[in-house]
Amino acid sequence: MNWYLAKMVFQIIDHQPGPVRFENQIRLIQSDDEASALTKACVIGKNEQTAFSIGDRQMIQWIFINVTDIWLLSNWLDGAELFSGINEVSNAAEHINQLNICAAALGQTETRKMLKLI
C-alpha cells in the first residue's frame, strides 16, 4: 500500500450575489496505485457532497467538482510543502485577526488535549 495526496475541488453554492467560491481540499489516501487512489478520492468527494439550510431560506451546497491532482508520498521530508493557496480578501487586518484567532484556538481543541494525554 502507498500513501497519496489528492487535491479535491468543491464548489460552494449559497445563492447569494458575489463571487463564485470553490474549496480546495488536500486529502490523504491509502491505495495500491495511482489509479485506485484517484477512484477512491472521487468516491470520497461524491459521498461528501452536502446541502443544508441556514435560517429559514438560505440553502448552502457543497458540490464535488473533481480530483485535480494526485501525488505519491514516497519520501517524507521534514518541512515539505503540501499545499499552497491564495485567498483574495477585502480587509487584510480583519483576515489576519481571524487567522490569529484560529491559530490560538488550535492549541485548545479536544483532539490536541487528548493527544497530550497519550
Phi, psi and chi 1 to 4 in degrees:
 res  aa     phi    psi   chi1   chi2   chi3   chi4
   1 MET       -  142.4  -75.9  -73.5 -155.9      -
   2 ASN  -117.3  161.2  -63.8  -51.5      -      -
   3 TRP  -107.6  136.4  -73.0   99.8      -      -
   4 TYR  -128.0  154.2  -65.5   85.7      -      -
   5 LEU  -105.8  132.9  -70.5  178.6      -      -
   6 ALA  -118.7  128.9      -      -      -      -
   7 LYS   -93.1  117.5 -179.6  178.6  177.4 -174.7
   8 MET  -113.1  138.6  -59.1  163.3   57.5      -
   9 VAL  -117.1  130.1 -179.8      -      -      -
  10 PHE  -120.2  143.1  -68.1   81.8      -      -
  11 GLN   -97.5  134.8 -177.6  176.9    1.0      -
  12 ILE  -102.0  117.3  -56.6  165.8      -      -
  13 ILE  -112.2  119.3  -60.0  173.4      -      -
  14 ASP  -123.6    5.5   60.5    7.9      -      -
  15 HIS    56.7   30.9  -54.1  -72.7      -      -
  16 GLN  -112.2  150.2  -63.9  -66.2  -43.9      -
  17 PRO   -65.4  151.3   16.0  -21.3      -      -
  18 GLY   128.4 -170.9      -      -      -      -
  19 PRO   -67.9  152.3   23.2  -30.4      -      -
  20 VAL   -78.0  134.9  178.0      -      -      -
  21 ARG  -111.0  141.6  -65.0 -175.9  -61.2  155.9
  22 PHE  -129.0  143.6  -67.8   87.5      -      -
  23 GLU  -110.4  129.6  179.4 -176.1   25.1      -
  24 ASN  -100.2  126.3  -63.7  -53.4      -      -
  25 GLN  -119.2  138.3  -62.8 -178.7    1.8      -
  26 ILE  -106.8  118.7  -57.4  -63.8      -      -
  27 ARG  -115.1  144.2  -63.2  -67.5 -170.4   98.4
  28 LEU   -89.9  124.7 -172.4   59.4      -      -
  29 ILE  -126.1  131.0  -53.9  -70.7      -      -
  30 GLN  -104.0  126.6 -172.1  175.5   27.8      -
  31 SER  -159.8  164.1 -171.2      -      -      -
  32 ASP   -72.1  -35.5  -71.0  -34.7      -      -
  33 ASP  -152.1  173.3   54.6   47.0      -      -
  34 GLU   -62.9  -41.1 -173.8  174.8  -48.9      -
  35 ALA   -62.5  -42.3      -      -      -      -
  36 SER   -67.3  -36.7  -55.5      -      -      -
  37 ALA   -64.4  -41.1      -      -      -      -
  38 LEU   -63.3  -46.2  175.9   59.0      -      -
  39 THR   -60.0  -46.2  -60.3      -      -      -
  40 LYS   -62.3  -42.6 -170.2  173.8 -177.2  179.5
  41 ALA   -63.7  -39.9      -      -      -      -
  42 CYS   -64.2  -40.3  -73.7      -      -      -
  43 VAL   -63.4  -44.4  168.0      -      -      -
  44 ILE   -59.3  -47.0  -69.1  168.8      -      -
  45 GLY   -58.9  -46.5      -      -      -      -
  46 LYS   -64.0  -38.9  -71.5  175.5 -174.9  173.3
  47 ASN   -70.1  -22.3  -72.5  -22.1      -      -
  48 GLU   -98.6    5.3  -67.4 -161.1    4.9      -
  49 GLN   -62.2  142.4  -66.7 -174.4  111.2      -
  50 THR  -151.8  161.7 -171.0      -      -      -
  51 ALA  -143.8  140.5      -      -      -      -
  52 PHE  -153.8  161.4   54.5   91.2      -      -
  53 SER  -104.2  144.5  -65.5      -      -      -
  54 ILE  -116.3  120.9  -64.9  178.7      -      -
  55 GLY    71.2 -152.5      -      -      -      -
  56 ASP   -83.6  -28.1  -67.9  -22.9      -      -
  57 ARG  -128.0  -28.3  -62.9 -175.1 -177.3  163.4
  58 GLN   -79.7  118.1 -173.2  176.9   -0.3      -
  59 MET   -97.9  130.3  175.4   65.9   74.3      -
  60 ILE  -112.0  135.1  -52.8  -70.0      -      -
  61 GLN  -127.5  140.1  -65.1  174.4  -77.3      -
  62 TRP  -111.1  111.7 -111.1  -99.9      -      -
  63 ILE  -108.6  123.3  -54.3  -64.7      -      -
  64 PHE   -70.9  126.3  175.0   64.2      -      -
  65 ILE   -94.0  -59.4  -58.3  -59.5      -      -
  66 ASN  -179.6  172.2 -141.5  -33.6      -      -
  67 VAL   -94.8  123.7  174.7      -      -      -
  68 THR  -103.9  -15.8   59.3      -      -      -
  69 ASP  -152.1  147.6  -73.3  -65.1      -      -
  70 ILE  -133.5  129.4  -67.5  -81.7      -      -
  71 TRP  -125.0  129.4  -59.4  -78.0      -      -
  72 LEU   -77.1  129.6  172.7   63.1      -      -
  73 LEU   -94.5   90.6  -66.9  177.6      -      -
  74 SER   -97.5  -30.9   56.9      -      -      -
  75 ASN  -128.4  118.2  -64.9  -42.1      -      -
  76 TRP   -81.6  118.3  -67.0   90.7      -      -
  77 LEU  -116.7  125.2  -59.9  173.5      -      -
  78 ASP   -59.9  125.1 -173.6   29.4      -      -
  79 GLY    84.9    5.2      -      -      -      -
  80 ALA   -64.6  139.6      -      -      -      -
  81 GLU   -75.9  123.8 -177.3  175.8  -29.4      -
  82 LEU  -102.9  -24.3  -63.0 -179.9      -      -
  83 PHE  -158.5  145.3  177.1   73.5      -      -
  84 SER  -142.1  135.9  175.7      -      -      -
  85 GLY  -145.6  152.5      -      -      -      -
  86 ILE  -114.7  127.4  -64.2  173.8      -      -
  87 ASN  -108.1  137.8  -63.6  -40.4      -      -
  88 GLU  -100.4  125.4  -67.7 -176.3   11.0      -
  89 VAL  -128.8  157.8  -60.3      -      -      -
  90 SER   -94.2  -20.2   58.2      -      -      -
  91 ASN  -133.2  100.6 -174.6  -35.3      -      -
  92 ALA   -62.5  -43.3      -      -      -      -
  93 ALA   -62.7  -42.6      -      -      -      -
  94 GLU   -64.8  -41.3 -177.5  179.1  -41.5      -
  95 HIS   -63.5  -45.2 -175.3   66.2      -      -
  96 ILE   -62.6  -40.8  -69.3  168.3      -      -
  97 ASN   -60.3  -44.7 -174.7   51.3      -      -
  98 GLN   -63.2  -39.5  -72.5  -61.0  -46.0      -
  99 LEU   -62.0  -42.1  -67.9  172.9      -      -
 100 ASN   -67.1  -36.2  -73.1  -29.7      -      -
 101 ILE   -63.5  -44.9  -71.0  169.3      -      -
 102 CYS   -61.9  -43.0  -70.1      -      -      -
 103 ALA   -63.8  -40.5      -      -      -      -
 104 ALA   -66.3  -38.2      -      -      -      -
 105 ALA   -72.3  -23.0      -      -      -      -
 106 LEU   -55.3  -42.1 -169.5   60.5      -      -
 107 GLY   -72.1   -8.1      -      -      -      -
 108 GLN  -107.1    2.2  -57.1  -57.3  -45.8      -
 109 THR   -68.2  153.5   64.0      -      -      -
 110 GLU   -60.6  -37.7  -70.2  -59.1  -44.3      -
 111 THR   -61.8  -46.2  -57.0      -      -      -
 112 ARG   -63.4  -39.1  -72.9 -148.9  177.8 -103.6
 113 LYS   -62.0  -42.0  -72.0  177.3 -174.0  175.3
 114 MET   -66.9  -40.2  -69.7  171.9   47.6      -
 115 LEU   -63.9  -34.0  -71.4  174.0      -      -
 116 LYS   -65.7  -26.3  -71.1  179.1 -177.6  177.3
 117 LEU   -77.2  -21.7  -63.5  174.0      -      -
 118 ILE   -80.4      -  -63.1  175.9      -      -
